Amino acid sequence: MTEVCSVCGLPKDLCICGTISQESQKIRVYTKRVSFKKVVTIVSGIDPKVADLKSIAKQLKNKLACGGTFKEDLIELQGDHTDKVKKMLVEYGFPESAFL
């Protein structure tokens, strides 16, 4: 017998909880000027219960060839990468309507 999702009640292979929760998020991608006039791209609003922020940060850093960190439910990337980050998050399954 197949496993049943405890949230939506559908079988695990038909479960839509992850899709619904990704669509309900409000993601904000913006830049911030830090010390020595450096620019940092910050991604906020991704629910850590839905997505693994640490792995998303690692993938973004690898694809953008930049340094960065994950702390306090924020992803910080060195440099101005706002447009590229939005495109990459859409490729990872986040809807374009989720961006503020």
Phi and psi restraints in degrees (range 20) as a CNS / XPLOR table:
assign (resid 1 and name C) (resid 2 and name N)
       (resid 2 and name CA) (resid 2 and name C) 1.0 -78.5 20.0 2
assign (resid 2 and name N) (resid 2 and name CA)
       (resid 2 and name C) (resid 3 and name N) 1.0 154.9 20.0 2
assign (resid 2 and name C) (resid 3 and name N)
       (resid 3 and name CA) (resid 3 and name C) 1.0 -75.8 20.0 2
assign (resid 3 and name N) (resid 3 and name CA)
       (resid 3 and name C) (resid 4 and name N) 1.0 148.4 20.0 2
assign (resid 3 and name C) (resid 4 and name N)
       (resid 4 and name CA) (resid 4 and name C) 1.0 -114.0 20.0 2
assign (resid 4 and name N) (resid 4 and name CA)
       (resid 4 and name C) (resid 5 and name N) 1.0 137.1 20.0 2
assign (resid 4 and name C) (resid 5 and name N)
       (resid 5 and name CA) (resid 5 and name C) 1.0 -68.2 20.0 2
assign (resid 5 and name N) (resid 5 and name CA)
       (resid 5 and name C) (resid 6 and name N) 1.0 134.9 20.0 2
assign (resid 5 and name C) (resid 6 and name N)
       (resid 6 and name CA) (resid 6 and name C) 1.0 -77.2 20.0 2
assign (resid 6 and name N) (resid 6 and name CA)
       (resid 6 and name C) (resid 7 and name N) 1.0 -16.4 20.0 2
assign (resid 6 and name C) (resid 7 and name N)
       (resid 7 and name CA) (resid 7 and name C) 1.0 -89.9 20.0 2
assign (resid 7 and name N) (resid 7 and name CA)
       (resid 7 and name C) (resid 8 and name N) 1.0 -55.1 20.0 2
assign (resid 7 and name C) (resid 8 and name N)
       (resid 8 and name CA) (resid 8 and name C) 1.0 -98.5 20.0 2
assign (resid 8 and name N) (resid 8 and name CA)
       (resid 8 and name C) (resid 9 and name N) 1.0 -17.2 20.0 2
assign (resid 8 and name C) (resid 9 and name N)
       (resid 9 and name CA) (resid 9 and name C) 1.0 84.1 20.0 2
assign (resid 9 and name N) (resid 9 and name CA)
       (resid 9 and name C) (resid 10 and name N) 1.0 3.3 20.0 2
assign (resid 9 and name C) (resid 10 and name N)
       (resid 10 and name CA) (resid 10 and name C) 1.0 -90.2 20.0 2
assign (resid 10 and name N) (resid 10 and name CA)
       (resid 10 and name C) (resid 11 and name N) 1.0 160.3 20.0 2
assign (resid 10 and name C) (resid 11 and name N)
       (resid 11 and name CA) (resid 11 and name C) 1.0 -59.8 20.0 2
assign (resid 11 and name N) (resid 11 and name CA)
       (resid 11 and name C) (resid 12 and name N) 1.0 150.8 20.0 2
assign (resid 11 and name C) (resid 12 and name N)
       (resid 12 and name CA) (resid 12 and name C) 1.0 -55.5 20.0 2
assign (resid 12 and name N) (resid 12 and name CA)
       (resid 12 and name C) (resid 13 and name N) 1.0 -36.0 20.0 2
assign (resid 12 and name C) (resid 13 and name N)
       (resid 13 and name CA) (resid 13 and name C) 1.0 -74.5 20.0 2
assign (resid 13 and name N) (resid 13 and name CA)
       (resid 13 and name C) (resid 14 and name N) 1.0 -16.8 20.0 2
assign (resid 13 and name C) (resid 14 and name N)
       (resid 14 and name CA) (resid 14 and name C) 1.0 -108.3 20.0 2
assign (resid 14 and name N) (resid 14 and name CA)
       (resid 14 and name C) (resid 15 and name N) 1.0 3.4 20.0 2
assign (resid 14 and name C) (resid 15 and name N)
       (resid 15 and name CA) (resid 15 and name C) 1.0 -60.0 20.0 2
assign (resid 15 and name N) (resid 15 and name CA)
       (resid 15 and name C) (resid 16 and name N) 1.0 135.4 20.0 2
assign (resid 15 and name C) (resid 16 and name N)
       (resid 16 and name CA) (resid 16 and name C) 1.0 -116.9 20.0 2
assign (resid 16 and name N) (resid 16 and name CA)
       (resid 16 and name C) (resid 17 and name N) 1.0 10.6 20.0 2
assign (resid 16 and name C) (resid 17 and name N)
       (resid 17 and name CA) (resid 17 and name C) 1.0 -60.5 20.0 2
assign (resid 17 and name N) (resid 17 and name CA)
       (resid 17 and name C) (resid 18 and name N) 1.0 -43.5 20.0 2
assign (resid 17 and name C) (resid 18 and name N)
       (resid 18 and name CA) (resid 18 and name C) 1.0 -64.8 20.0 2
assign (resid 18 and name N) (resid 18 and name CA)
       (resid 18 and name C) (resid 19 and name N) 1.0 -39.4 20.0 2
assign (resid 18 and name C) (resid 19 and name N)
       (resid 19 and name CA) (resid 19 and name C) 1.0 -67.3 20.0 2
assign (resid 19 and name N) (resid 19 and name CA)
       (resid 19 and name C) (resid 20 and name N) 1.0 -43.4 20.0 2
assign (resid 19 and name C) (resid 20 and name N)
       (resid 20 and name CA) (resid 20 and name C) 1.0 -65.4 20.0 2
assign (resid 20 and name N) (resid 20 and name CA)
       (resid 20 and name C) (resid 21 and name N) 1.0 -42.2 20.0 2
assign (resid 20 and name C) (resid 21 and name N)
       (resid 21 and name CA) (resid 21 and name C) 1.0 -70.0 20.0 2
assign (resid 21 and name N) (resid 21 and name CA)
       (resid 21 and name C) (resid 22 and name N) 1.0 -31.1 20.0 2
assign (resid 21 and name C) (resid 22 and name N)
       (resid 22 and name CA) (resid 22 and name C) 1.0 -68.7 20.0 2
assign (resid 22 and name N) (resid 22 and name CA)
       (resid 22 and name C) (resid 23 and name N) 1.0 -36.2 20.0 2
assign (resid 22 and name C) (resid 23 and name N)
       (resid 23 and name CA) (resid 23 and name C) 1.0 -73.3 20.0 2
assign (resid 23 and name N) (resid 23 and name CA)
       (resid 23 and name C) (resid 24 and name N) 1.0 -24.5 20.0 2
assign (resid 23 and name C) (resid 24 and name N)
       (resid 24 and name CA) (resid 24 and name C) 1.0 -86.6 20.0 2
assign (resid 24 and name N) (resid 24 and name CA)
       (resid 24 and name C) (resid 25 and name N) 1.0 -2.9 20.0 2
assign (resid 24 and name C) (resid 25 and name N)
       (resid 25 and name CA) (resid 25 and name C) 1.0 -81.0 20.0 2
assign (resid 25 and name N) (resid 25 and name CA)
       (resid 25 and name C) (resid 26 and name N) 1.0 152.6 20.0 2
assign (resid 25 and name C) (resid 26 and name N)
       (resid 26 and name CA) (resid 26 and name C) 1.0 -117.3 20.0 2
assign (resid 26 and name N) (resid 26 and name CA)
       (resid 26 and name C) (resid 27 and name N) 1.0 102.0 20.0 2
assign (resid 26 and name C) (resid 27 and name N)
       (resid 27 and name CA) (resid 27 and name C) 1.0 -95.8 20.0 2
assign (resid 27 and name N) (resid 27 and name CA)
       (resid 27 and name C) (resid 28 and name N) 1.0 135.5 20.0 2
assign (resid 27 and name C) (resid 28 and name N)
       (resid 28 and name CA) (resid 28 and name C) 1.0 -120.6 20.0 2
assign (resid 28 and name N) (resid 28 and name CA)
       (resid 28 and name C) (resid 29 and name N) 1.0 125.0 20.0 2
assign (resid 28 and name C) (resid 29 and name N)
       (resid 29 and name CA) (resid 29 and name C) 1.0 -118.3 20.0 2
assign (resid 29 and name N) (resid 29 and name CA)
       (resid 29 and name C) (resid 30 and name N) 1.0 118.1 20.0 2
assign (resid 29 and name C) (resid 30 and name N)
       (resid 30 and name CA) (resid 30 and name C) 1.0 -146.8 20.0 2
assign (resid 30 and name N) (resid 30 and name CA)
       (resid 30 and name C) (resid 31 and name N) 1.0 168.1 20.0 2
assign (resid 30 and name C) (resid 31 and name N)
       (resid 31 and name CA) (resid 31 and name C) 1.0 -109.7 20.0 2
assign (resid 31 and name N) (resid 31 and name CA)
       (resid 31 and name C) (resid 32 and name N) 1.0 155.9 20.0 2
assign (resid 31 and name C) (resid 32 and name N)
       (resid 32 and name CA) (resid 32 and name C) 1.0 -142.3 20.0 2
assign (resid 32 and name N) (resid 32 and name CA)
       (resid 32 and name C) (resid 33 and name N) 1.0 137.0 20.0 2
assign (resid 32 and name C) (resid 33 and name N)
       (resid 33 and name CA) (resid 33 and name C) 1.0 -90.0 20.0 2
assign (resid 33 and name N) (resid 33 and name CA)
       (resid 33 and name C) (resid 34 and name N) 1.0 126.2 20.0 2
assign (resid 33 and name C) (resid 34 and name N)
       (resid 34 and name CA) (resid 34 and name C) 1.0 -113.4 20.0 2
assign (resid 34 and name N) (resid 34 and name CA)
       (resid 34 and name C) (resid 35 and name N) 1.0 -165.9 20.0 2
assign (resid 34 and name C) (resid 35 and name N)
       (resid 35 and name CA) (resid 35 and name C) 1.0 -57.7 20.0 2
assign (resid 35 and name N) (resid 35 and name CA)
       (resid 35 and name C) (resid 36 and name N) 1.0 150.0 20.0 2
assign (resid 35 and name C) (resid 36 and name N)
       (resid 36 and name CA) (resid 36 and name C) 1.0 60.1 20.0 2
assign (resid 36 and name N) (resid 36 and name CA)
       (resid 36 and name C) (resid 37 and name N) 1.0 32.3 20.0 2
assign (resid 36 and name C) (resid 37 and name N)
       (resid 37 and name CA) (resid 37 and name C) 1.0 58.0 20.0 2
assign (resid 37 and name N) (resid 37 and name CA)
       (resid 37 and name C) (resid 38 and name N) 1.0 29.5 20.0 2
assign (resid 37 and name C) (resid 38 and name N)
       (resid 38 and name CA) (resid 38 and name C) 1.0 -85.0 20.0 2
assign (resid 38 and name N) (resid 38 and name CA)
       (resid 38 and name C) (resid 39 and name N) 1.0 151.1 20.0 2
assign (resid 38 and name C) (resid 39 and name N)
       (resid 39 and name CA) (resid 39 and name C) 1.0 -110.2 20.0 2
assign (resid 39 and name N) (resid 39 and name CA)
       (resid 39 and name C) (resid 40 and name N) 1.0 137.2 20.0 2
assign (resid 39 and name C) (resid 40 and name N)
       (resid 40 and name CA) (resid 40 and name C) 1.0 -126.0 20.0 2
assign (resid 40 and name N) (resid 40 and name CA)
       (resid 40 and name C) (resid 41 and name N) 1.0 133.3 20.0 2
assign (resid 40 and name C) (resid 41 and name N)
       (resid 41 and name CA) (resid 41 and name C) 1.0 -91.4 20.0 2
assign (resid 41 and name N) (resid 41 and name CA)
       (resid 41 and name C) (resid 42 and name N) 1.0 129.2 20.0 2
assign (resid 41 and name C) (resid 42 and name N)
       (resid 42 and name CA) (resid 42 and name C) 1.0 -118.2 20.0 2
assign (resid 42 and name N) (resid 42 and name CA)
       (resid 42 and name C) (resid 43 and name N) 1.0 132.6 20.0 2
assign (resid 42 and name C) (resid 43 and name N)
       (resid 43 and name CA) (resid 43 and name C) 1.0 -113.8 20.0 2
assign (resid 43 and name N) (resid 43 and name CA)
       (resid 43 and name C) (resid 44 and name N) 1.0 119.4 20.0 2
assign (resid 43 and name C) (resid 44 and name N)
       (resid 44 and name CA) (resid 44 and name C) 1.0 -131.3 20.0 2
assign (resid 44 and name N) (resid 44 and name CA)
       (resid 44 and name C) (resid 45 and name N) 1.0 162.1 20.0 2
assign (resid 44 and name C) (resid 45 and name N)
       (resid 45 and name CA) (resid 45 and name C) 1.0 98.2 20.0 2
assign (resid 45 and name N) (resid 45 and name CA)
       (resid 45 and name C) (resid 46 and name N) 1.0 -3.3 20.0 2
assign (resid 45 and name C) (resid 46 and name N)
       (resid 46 and name CA) (resid 46 and name C) 1.0 -82.8 20.0 2
assign (resid 46 and name N) (resid 46 and name CA)
       (resid 46 and name C) (resid 47 and name N) 1.0 126.7 20.0 2
assign (resid 46 and name C) (resid 47 and name N)
       (resid 47 and name CA) (resid 47 and name C) 1.0 -72.5 20.0 2
assign (resid 47 and name N) (resid 47 and name CA)
       (resid 47 and name C) (resid 48 and name N) 1.0 120.9 20.0 2
assign (resid 47 and name C) (resid 48 and name N)
       (resid 48 and name CA) (resid 48 and name C) 1.0 -67.3 20.0 2
assign (resid 48 and name N) (resid 48 and name CA)
       (resid 48 and name C) (resid 49 and name N) 1.0 -15.9 20.0 2
assign (resid 48 and name C) (resid 49 and name N)
       (resid 49 and name CA) (resid 49 and name C) 1.0 -77.7 20.0 2
assign (resid 49 and name N) (resid 49 and name CA)
       (resid 49 and name C) (resid 50 and name N) 1.0 -26.3 20.0 2
assign (resid 49 and name C) (resid 50 and name N)
       (resid 50 and name CA) (resid 50 and name C) 1.0 -89.5 20.0 2
assign (resid 50 and name N) (resid 50 and name CA)
       (resid 50 and name C) (resid 51 and name N) 1.0 -44.7 20.0 2
assign (resid 50 and name C) (resid 51 and name N)
       (resid 51 and name CA) (resid 51 and name C) 1.0 -124.4 20.0 2
assign (resid 51 and name N) (resid 51 and name CA)
       (resid 51 and name C) (resid 52 and name N) 1.0 151.2 20.0 2
assign (resid 51 and name C) (resid 52 and name N)
       (resid 52 and name CA) (resid 52 and name C) 1.0 -83.8 20.0 2
assign (resid 52 and name N) (resid 52 and name CA)
       (resid 52 and name C) (resid 53 and name N) 1.0 99.7 20.0 2
assign (resid 52 and name C) (resid 53 and name N)
       (resid 53 and name CA) (resid 53 and name C) 1.0 -63.4 20.0 2
assign (resid 53 and name N) (resid 53 and name CA)
       (resid 53 and name C) (resid 54 and name N) 1.0 -33.5 20.0 2
assign (resid 53 and name C) (resid 54 and name N)
       (resid 54 and name CA) (resid 54 and name C) 1.0 -64.6 20.0 2
assign (resid 54 and name N) (resid 54 and name CA)
       (resid 54 and name C) (resid 55 and name N) 1.0 -42.9 20.0 2
assign (resid 54 and name C) (resid 55 and name N)
       (resid 55 and name CA) (resid 55 and name C) 1.0 -72.0 20.0 2
assign (resid 55 and name N) (resid 55 and name CA)
       (resid 55 and name C) (resid 56 and name N) 1.0 -35.1 20.0 2
assign (resid 55 and name C) (resid 56 and name N)
       (resid 56 and name CA) (resid 56 and name C) 1.0 -63.9 20.0 2
assign (resid 56 and name N) (resid 56 and name CA)
       (resid 56 and name C) (resid 57 and name N) 1.0 -42.5 20.0 2
assign (resid 56 and name C) (resid 57 and name N)
       (resid 57 and name CA) (resid 57 and name C) 1.0 -61.6 20.0 2
assign (resid 57 and name N) (resid 57 and name CA)
       (resid 57 and name C) (resid 58 and name N) 1.0 -42.0 20.0 2
assign (resid 57 and name C) (resid 58 and name N)
       (resid 58 and name CA) (resid 58 and name C) 1.0 -64.1 20.0 2
assign (resid 58 and name N) (resid 58 and name CA)
       (resid 58 and name C) (resid 59 and name N) 1.0 -43.2 20.0 2
assign (resid 58 and name C) (resid 59 and name N)
       (resid 59 and name CA) (resid 59 and name C) 1.0 -65.0 20.0 2
assign (resid 59 and name N) (resid 59 and name CA)
       (resid 59 and name C) (resid 60 and name N) 1.0 -41.4 20.0 2
assign (resid 59 and name C) (resid 60 and name N)
       (resid 60 and name CA) (resid 60 and name C) 1.0 -63.3 20.0 2
assign (resid 60 and name N) (resid 60 and name CA)
       (resid 60 and name C) (resid 61 and name N) 1.0 -43.4 20.0 2
assign (resid 60 and name C) (resid 61 and name N)
       (resid 61 and name CA) (resid 61 and name C) 1.0 -63.4 20.0 2
assign (resid 61 and name N) (resid 61 and name CA)
       (resid 61 and name C) (resid 62 and name N) 1.0 -40.1 20.0 2
assign (resid 61 and name C) (resid 62 and name N)
       (resid 62 and name CA) (resid 62 and name C) 1.0 -66.8 20.0 2
assign (resid 62 and name N) (resid 62 and name CA)
       (resid 62 and name C) (resid 63 and name N) 1.0 -45.6 20.0 2
assign (resid 62 and name C) (resid 63 and name N)
       (resid 63 and name CA) (resid 63 and name C) 1.0 -71.0 20.0 2
assign (resid 63 and name N) (resid 63 and name CA)
       (resid 63 and name C) (resid 64 and name N) 1.0 -32.6 20.0 2
assign (resid 63 and name C) (resid 64 and name N)
       (resid 64 and name CA) (resid 64 and name C) 1.0 -91.3 20.0 2
assign (resid 64 and name N) (resid 64 and name CA)
       (resid 64 and name C) (resid 65 and name N) 1.0 -6.8 20.0 2
assign (resid 64 and name C) (resid 65 and name N)
       (resid 65 and name CA) (resid 65 and name C) 1.0 53.1 20.0 2
assign (resid 65 and name N) (resid 65 and name CA)
       (resid 65 and name C) (resid 66 and name N) 1.0 53.2 20.0 2
assign (resid 65 and name C) (resid 66 and name N)
       (resid 66 and name CA) (resid 66 and name C) 1.0 -140.3 20.0 2
assign (resid 66 and name N) (resid 66 and name CA)
       (resid 66 and name C) (resid 67 and name N) 1.0 167.6 20.0 2
assign (resid 66 and name C) (resid 67 and name N)
       (resid 67 and name CA) (resid 67 and name C) 1.0 -87.6 20.0 2
assign (resid 67 and name N) (resid 67 and name CA)
       (resid 67 and name C) (resid 68 and name N) 1.0 167.9 20.0 2
assign (resid 67 and name C) (resid 68 and name N)
       (resid 68 and name CA) (resid 68 and name C) 1.0 172.5 20.0 2
assign (resid 68 and name N) (resid 68 and name CA)
       (resid 68 and name C) (resid 69 and name N) 1.0 -177.7 20.0 2
assign (resid 68 and name C) (resid 69 and name N)
       (resid 69 and name CA) (resid 69 and name C) 1.0 -152.3 20.0 2
assign (resid 69 and name N) (resid 69 and name CA)
       (resid 69 and name C) (resid 70 and name N) 1.0 167.0 20.0 2
assign (resid 69 and name C) (resid 70 and name N)
       (resid 70 and name CA) (resid 70 and name C) 1.0 -124.7 20.0 2
assign (resid 70 and name N) (resid 70 and name CA)
       (resid 70 and name C) (resid 71 and name N) 1.0 120.7 20.0 2
assign (resid 70 and name C) (resid 71 and name N)
       (resid 71 and name CA) (resid 71 and name C) 1.0 -155.1 20.0 2
assign (resid 71 and name N) (resid 71 and name CA)
       (resid 71 and name C) (resid 72 and name N) 1.0 142.7 20.0 2
assign (resid 71 and name C) (resid 72 and name N)
       (resid 72 and name CA) (resid 72 and name C) 1.0 51.2 20.0 2
assign (resid 72 and name N) (resid 72 and name CA)
       (resid 72 and name C) (resid 73 and name N) 1.0 47.1 20.0 2
assign (resid 72 and name C) (resid 73 and name N)
       (resid 73 and name CA) (resid 73 and name C) 1.0 61.9 20.0 2
assign (resid 73 and name N) (resid 73 and name CA)
       (resid 73 and name C) (resid 74 and name N) 1.0 22.6 20.0 2
assign (resid 73 and name C) (resid 74 and name N)
       (resid 74 and name CA) (resid 74 and name C) 1.0 -122.1 20.0 2
assign (resid 74 and name N) (resid 74 and name CA)
       (resid 74 and name C) (resid 75 and name N) 1.0 148.9 20.0 2
assign (resid 74 and name C) (resid 75 and name N)
       (resid 75 and name CA) (resid 75 and name C) 1.0 -112.1 20.0 2
assign (resid 75 and name N) (resid 75 and name CA)
       (resid 75 and name C) (resid 76 and name N) 1.0 123.8 20.0 2
assign (resid 75 and name C) (resid 76 and name N)
       (resid 76 and name CA) (resid 76 and name C) 1.0 -112.5 20.0 2
assign (resid 76 and name N) (resid 76 and name CA)
       (resid 76 and name C) (resid 77 and name N) 1.0 129.7 20.0 2
assign (resid 76 and name C) (resid 77 and name N)
       (resid 77 and name CA) (resid 77 and name C) 1.0 -124.0 20.0 2
assign (resid 77 and name N) (resid 77 and name CA)
       (resid 77 and name C) (resid 78 and name N) 1.0 137.3 20.0 2
assign (resid 77 and name C) (resid 78 and name N)
       (resid 78 and name CA) (resid 78 and name C) 1.0 -75.2 20.0 2
assign (resid 78 and name N) (resid 78 and name CA)
       (resid 78 and name C) (resid 79 and name N) 1.0 127.2 20.0 2
assign (resid 78 and name C) (resid 79 and name N)
       (resid 79 and name CA) (resid 79 and name C) 1.0 103.4 20.0 2
assign (resid 79 and name N) (resid 79 and name CA)
       (resid 79 and name C) (resid 80 and name N) 1.0 172.5 20.0 2
assign (resid 79 and name C) (resid 80 and name N)
       (resid 80 and name CA) (resid 80 and name C) 1.0 -96.3 20.0 2
assign (resid 80 and name N) (resid 80 and name CA)
       (resid 80 and name C) (resid 81 and name N) 1.0 103.9 20.0 2
assign (resid 80 and name C) (resid 81 and name N)
       (resid 81 and name CA) (resid 81 and name C) 1.0 -128.8 20.0 2
assign (resid 81 and name N) (resid 81 and name CA)
       (resid 81 and name C) (resid 82 and name N) 1.0 30.1 20.0 2
assign (resid 81 and name C) (resid 82 and name N)
       (resid 82 and name CA) (resid 82 and name C) 1.0 -59.5 20.0 2
assign (resid 82 and name N) (resid 82 and name CA)
       (resid 82 and name C) (resid 83 and name N) 1.0 -48.1 20.0 2
assign (resid 82 and name C) (resid 83 and name N)
       (resid 83 and name CA) (resid 83 and name C) 1.0 -66.8 20.0 2
assign (resid 83 and name N) (resid 83 and name CA)
       (resid 83 and name C) (resid 84 and name N) 1.0 -42.4 20.0 2
assign (resid 83 and name C) (resid 84 and name N)
       (resid 84 and name CA) (resid 84 and name C) 1.0 -65.3 20.0 2
assign (resid 84 and name N) (resid 84 and name CA)
       (resid 84 and name C) (resid 85 and name N) 1.0 -39.8 20.0 2
assign (resid 84 and name C) (resid 85 and name N)
       (resid 85 and name CA) (resid 85 and name C) 1.0 -65.4 20.0 2
assign (resid 85 and name N) (resid 85 and name CA)
       (resid 85 and name C) (resid 86 and name N) 1.0 -41.6 20.0 2
assign (resid 85 and name C) (resid 86 and name N)
       (resid 86 and name CA) (resid 86 and name C) 1.0 -62.0 20.0 2
assign (resid 86 and name N) (resid 86 and name CA)
       (resid 86 and name C) (resid 87 and name N) 1.0 -44.0 20.0 2
assign (resid 86 and name C) (resid 87 and name N)
       (resid 87 and name CA) (resid 87 and name C) 1.0 -62.4 20.0 2
assign (resid 87 and name N) (resid 87 and name CA)
       (resid 87 and name C) (resid 88 and name N) 1.0 -41.3 20.0 2
assign (resid 87 and name C) (resid 88 and name N)
       (resid 88 and name CA) (resid 88 and name C) 1.0 -69.2 20.0 2
assign (resid 88 and name N) (resid 88 and name CA)
       (resid 88 and name C) (resid 89 and name N) 1.0 -37.5 20.0 2
assign (resid 88 and name C) (resid 89 and name N)
       (resid 89 and name CA) (resid 89 and name C) 1.0 -67.3 20.0 2
assign (resid 89 and name N) (resid 89 and name CA)
       (resid 89 and name C) (resid 90 and name N) 1.0 -33.4 20.0 2
assign (resid 89 and name C) (resid 90 and name N)
       (resid 90 and name CA) (resid 90 and name C) 1.0 -65.5 20.0 2
assign (resid 90 and name N) (resid 90 and name CA)
       (resid 90 and name C) (resid 91 and name N) 1.0 -39.0 20.0 2
assign (resid 90 and name C) (resid 91 and name N)
       (resid 91 and name CA) (resid 91 and name C) 1.0 -64.1 20.0 2
assign (resid 91 and name N) (resid 91 and name CA)
       (resid 91 and name C) (resid 92 and name N) 1.0 -30.4 20.0 2
assign (resid 91 and name C) (resid 92 and name N)
       (resid 92 and name CA) (resid 92 and name C) 1.0 -80.2 20.0 2
assign (resid 92 and name N) (resid 92 and name CA)
       (resid 92 and name C) (resid 93 and name N) 1.0 -2.4 20.0 2
assign (resid 92 and name C) (resid 93 and name N)
       (resid 93 and name CA) (resid 93 and name C) 1.0 111.0 20.0 2
assign (resid 93 and name N) (resid 93 and name CA)
       (resid 93 and name C) (resid 94 and name N) 1.0 0.8 20.0 2
assign (resid 93 and name C) (resid 94 and name N)
       (resid 94 and name CA) (resid 94 and name C) 1.0 -84.0 20.0 2
assign (resid 94 and name N) (resid 94 and name CA)
       (resid 94 and name C) (resid 95 and name N) 1.0 134.6 20.0 2
assign (resid 94 and name C) (resid 95 and name N)
       (resid 95 and name CA) (resid 95 and name C) 1.0 -73.1 20.0 2
assign (resid 95 and name N) (resid 95 and name CA)
       (resid 95 and name C) (resid 96 and name N) 1.0 152.3 20.0 2
assign (resid 95 and name C) (resid 96 and name N)
       (resid 96 and name CA) (resid 96 and name C) 1.0 -66.4 20.0 2
assign (resid 96 and name N) (resid 96 and name CA)
       (resid 96 and name C) (resid 97 and name N) 1.0 -25.5 20.0 2
assign (resid 96 and name C) (resid 97 and name N)
       (resid 97 and name CA) (resid 97 and name C) 1.0 -71.1 20.0 2
assign (resid 97 and name N) (resid 97 and name CA)
       (resid 97 and name C) (resid 98 and name N) 1.0 -11.3 20.0 2
assign (resid 97 and name C) (resid 98 and name N)
       (resid 98 and name CA) (resid 98 and name C) 1.0 -80.2 20.0 2
assign (resid 98 and name N) (resid 98 and name CA)
       (resid 98 and name C) (resid 99 and name N) 1.0 -14.0 20.0 2
assign (resid 98 and name C) (resid 99 and name N)
       (resid 99 and name CA) (resid 99 and name C) 1.0 -86.5 20.0 2
assign (resid 99 and name N) (resid 99 and name CA)
       (resid 99 and name C) (resid 100 and name N) 1.0 136.6 20.0 2
